[in-house]
């Protein structure tokens, strides 16, 4: 239940209702768990956009969930680029001071 509550929070915060969520009770529908290759619970599967991604656990770390589902890549890439750019600019200032 905690994983589901956390997931709802992440989805509403990040995607504001633009998502489809299907919850499968593996005790009531073991054939669906077998078809989807679910070996542990809770398991979160992202089907679209490809590739399929799966996360097992309580989903308590929002950033790791988004990274694991390949949904935070653009944000991280932009942040990493900005960080490297700022570092490079800082290095140029240091080089000028040393001259």
Secondary structure, 3 states (H helix, E strand, C coil): CHHHHHHHHHHHHHHCCCCCCCCCCCCCCHHHHHHCCCCCCCEEEECCCCCCEEEECCCCCHHHHHHHCCCCHHHHHHHHHHHHHHHHHHHHHHHHHHC
